[in-house]
Amino acid sequence: MQNPKQIETVHVETLDGELCIYDWQRKEVHNLNPTAATVWQLCNGQTTPQQIAKQLKGDLTPAQAEELVWLSLKRLEKANLLENEVVKPAGRKVYTRRQMLVGLGVTAALLPMINSIVAPLPIAAQSGVVATDTATATDTATDTATDTATATDTPTDTPTATDTPTATATDTPTSRFIDNGDGTVTDPLTNLIWLKDTYCAGELMNWADAEKWASKLANGSCSLSDGSTAGQWRQPTKEEWEALVDTEQFDPALPSGHPFTNVRYSYWSSTTYADRSDYAWDVTMETGNTDPAAKSYTRAVWPVRGGQ
């Protein structure tokens, strides 16, 4: 991977021992704890993750320091505070926060934390309405989901009942997924069909480009032999992501025994954030949490289509 490099369109201040970064271009504020702050400040495009690890303070083993750096880089990328994508070397184990606490013996105080606040648009600020669904859930050390989305978060273009049937308690199958052998996987719980290769696009995209890419997917690409045509595939809604993930699992937060391949860190949903039309919901595959993010950010795209 390229050496990590911090973005430059920011204003930085130190506040109560934490680094406060204001992204004036996206109008967002990020508070970084000491570990995340140290790593971000060393992301100059010249220093490797291994070199950054050697500069972390505290009584850390080389393995602990390096994993803290990789986890910090993933958090910084999620907050769009880096200019380039973070790609861990092939063959290296990816640790979750819980695995670092239990398996590597890292104390909770050293885990990187980034609390991100989405600033309201000018019209919202004038009305006195404050956005409450800030993107902080994925950075809590306990890995718990704190999403409090309401019905207003559902987009107007949500698929109809004939497209995405609603599952009831009696619909729960004995086996969660069916690998169809044609590049697709069926989830009988929701009757949705997912692309098996979750990173077939091979690149991260902004929200608009991800929407277009998903809509153009068809038989013959991404190892598909299902007879599907352009226009049948789309990005999942926020609610469909929440029905797919299993928050009891970590990295990825998918049901045990899932058949999906090439699972990435975060994916777009098709659902626009209710308080800001230039934001949409994404899902973090490490924890299964959903958060609002600027549509100009880059995320992976994982298409789905309604069950048949």
N, C-alpha and C positions, 0 to 999 in steps of 0.2 A: 504494500500500500504506500501511498504518498505519505510523507511525514505530516502529521496533523498541523493545521494552520488555523488560527482564530480569525473570525471575521473582523473587519476594520470599522464597520459603520456603527460603532457603539461608543457610549460614554461610560466610564468606569469610576466608581467611588467605593471606598471602604466604609461599611456601616455596621457597628456593633460586632466587629470581628468577622463579618462576612463580606464577600465581594458583591457589590451591587452593579449589575450591568444593564444599561438602558440601550436597547436597540432602537435608535431613533427612526430608522427606516421602516421597521415593522411596528413601531410603537408598543414595545413589550419590555417588561422589566424582569430580570432574572437575578435571584439571590443565590449565590453559590457558597456552600460551606467551605472550610479550609482545604479539604482534600480536592474538591472539584475546582476551587479557585487556583490552587497550586498547579494542577494539571493544565487548566486553561491558559494560565499565564506563561507556561512553558511551550505552548503550541505555537511555535514561531515559524513552522515550515522547514526548519533546519534540524530540529531535535527529534530523534526517534522515540517511540513509546518506551523502549528499553532504557534509553538515556533519561527520559522523564522519570521512570521508576526509581532510578538511582538517586534522584534528588528529593524524593518524598521523605518527609520527616517522620520520626517515630521509630520504635523498636520493631521494625518489620523485616521479615525474611525476604529474600529476592522474589520468591514466588508470590508472597502476599502483596508486595509493592507492585509487581507487574500486573497482577489481576485487578488491583485497585485502579491502576491507570487505564486498563481496557474498559472497565466498568464506567469510569469517569468519561472516557471518550465517547462511549455509547450514549451517555446522558447528555453530553455536550452536543453531539450530533442531533439528538432528538429535539433539543432546544434551538437548533439551527445556529449555534454559536461557533461552528467550524465551517470552513470553506470547502472541505472535501469529505467524502464518505469514509467511514471507519470500517475497515475490513480486517478481521483478525486472520492471521496466517492459517492456512489449511492444516488440519490435524491438531490444532490447539483446542483444548477443552474450554468451553464457554461456561463460566461460573455465574450462577445467580447470586443475589445478595445473601439469600439464606444459606446457600452452599459455602459462601465465603465465611459466614459467621460460624457455621458448624464444622465444615470440612477443613477450612484453612485457619480457623481461629482468629479471624480479624474482628476487632471490637466494633460495635455498632457506631460508635462515635467517629470512626475513621471512614465509614462508608460515604461515598460521594452523594450529596443531595443538591438538587437544583429546584427551587420553587419559582415557577414562572407565572406572571400575572399578565393577563390579556387586557390591554387598555381599551375602553369603549370607544366607538366611533364618535366624532364630534356631536352628531345629532342625539346619540344616546346620552352623552355627557350633559348636554343642555337640558335634557328631560329629567335628569337626576336618576336615571336608571343605571344601576351598576351591575355588570356581569358577575354572576356568582359561580359559574362553571369554569373556574380557572384551572389551568393545566398543572396541578400539583400532585395529583394522585400517584403518578408513577414514580415519584421520588421519595416516598415515605419508606422508612427502613423496614416496616412490617409487611410490605408488599400487599397491602389491603386496598381494595377498590373503594373510592369515596365518591363515585359519580352520582350526582343527584339530578339527572336529567328529567325533565317533565315532558308532557305530551307536546309542548310547543317545539320540542327539538325535532319532531318528525317532519321531514320535508314534504312539500306538496306533491312531489313526484314519486312518493313511496309506492312500490308495486302493489297491485290489488290482490285481493285474497286468492284469485285464480292463479296469480303468478307465484306467490309465496305462501302456501297454506299454513295456517297457524296450528302448531302442535298442541295437543291436550295431554293430560296425564296418561290416557289410555293409548296414546300414539307411541310411547317410548318403546323402541325396538330392543331385541335381545342383543343385537350387534349394532354399534353406533354407525359405522361407515361401510359402504359397499364400493370396492374398487371395481369399476366397470371394465377395466382393461382397454379402454379407448382414450386414455388421457384424462378421464374424468372420474370423480368420486361423488357418490350420492350419499347425502345425509338423510336417512329415513325419518329422523326426528322432526325435520323441517321440510322435507321433500325438496330440498335445494340440491343443485348439481354444482360442484366446485371444480375448478381446474386443479389437477393433481400436482403439476409443477408450479409451485407458488411464486416462483421468480423467473418465469419464462421470458418476461420482458427484458431481463438482463440489465436493467438500469432503474434508478430512482427517478420519479417524475413529479412535477407539480400537479396539483389537483386536476386542472383542466386537461392536461395532456394524458393523465391517467384515465379520465373519463373517456376520452377519444380512443385511447389504445384498447380499452376493454370492449368498447362498442364495435370495434373492427375485428375482434378475434373471431376465427371461424375454423372449420374443419381443414386439416392440412397444415396448420401451424401449431406450435407448442405440443407436438406429438398427439394432436387430436385426430381421431378417426371416428368421431361420433356423428358426423353428418350435420353438425351445427353450422349456421350461417351468420354472417355479420348482422349485428343488431339484436341477436339473442343473448349475447353475453353483456354483462354490466358490472359495475362495482357494487359490492354489498352495502346495504344500509347499516347504520349504527346498530339497529336492533338485531340485524342478522349476524353481525359480528358477536354481539353479546350472547346470542343463542349458540354460536359455534364454539367459543372459547370455554375452557375449564380453568377457573381461577385457582383450583386446588393443584394444578400442574404449573411447572415453571420452565421457561426457556426451552421449548415453547409452551405456552399456556393452552395446549390443545388436549383433547381427551386421550387417555392412554391408548396406545396401539394404533394411533391414526396413521394413514398411509401416505400423507402428503410429503413432498420433497422440497428441498431448497428453501425452507422457511426463513424469512428475513426478520429484522428487528421490529419494523413498524409498517403498517399498511393504511392506505386511505379508505374511508368509507364514502358513499355517495351523499351522505347527509350533511347539509350545510348547518353550521352553528346558528342557533336562533338569534343570538344577540348581535352577531356580526356576519354579514353576508360574504365577507372576504375570508371567512374561516370555515373549516369543515372538521368533522370528527375523524380522528384516526384511532387505530388500535395498536397497542404495544404488545408484541407477541411474547415478551418475557413474562409479563404478569397478567395479560388479558385485559388490562385497563383501557378505557377509551377516554380521549382527551381532545379538546379543540386545538387546531393548529392552523396557521395562516395558509391559505391555498397556494401561496407562492413557495412554500416549503417543498421539499422533495421527500417522497415516501415511495414504497414499493406498491405495485398494483397486483391484486389477486382477484381475478374475475369470478363471477358466479352467474348461474342462470336458473330461472324458475323450474321447479320440478315438473315432470310429465307423467 
